[in-house]
């Protein structure tokens, strides 16, 4: 969003909030903090309506570094707390220190929950072991119709442990994997292929999707997916057209 016209980006975020898309995800890495500043402007006066998430860079994720990074993010976001704080991806600093930082922030009321991003099953096992049961709120991963490998092992593991899965780039970023099946189902539903693709991901209760758009019209289109409940037959057709493929480890952007 930091690469878009700022006024348009703010308008798109506010439109999303109005439509009930209240999970807003950002990171200190995006635009070196500029994206957080845009989010801060967009949520002014509406903070209580938003589930606000940002992420700490692995290079900053020592215990003290995590505390300092969070304070910088809070300043840019113009808020006193985060609803969830994530480690952006596994890094070289010991995860134990990062989690100690998360726990200190949680105890101080600076964050209400914490999780990770781009972690595989082995990483998740370590995170749960270090943090304790019920502490890791979510794992944010790349997940869309053309990238479903996480469905083999990772998503079922998270489901068994009560950990939410947050799908980033749920429309495949700039490579939306359209096709005849999506087109046909969309036409029958008076919807768009993108709405059908999002509805397919969202049919799994453990999965949350965070499609990005700086265009208010596209935001409204994305929001419409929440009202679509695919039939079993529709889901089977999509599943057959976009098979998960063989497990090859966790994919990242």
Secondary structure by P-SEA (a helix, b strand, c coil): cccccaaaaaaaaaaaaaacccccccccccccaaaaaaaaaaacccccccbbbbbbbcccccaaaaaaaaaaaaaaaccccccbbbccccccccaaaaaaaaaaaaaaccccccccccccaaaaaaaaaaaccccccccccccccccccccccaaaaaaaacbbbbbccccccccccccaaaaaaaaaacccaaaaaaaaaaccccbbbbbbbccaaaaaaaaacccccccaaaaaaaaaacccccccccccc
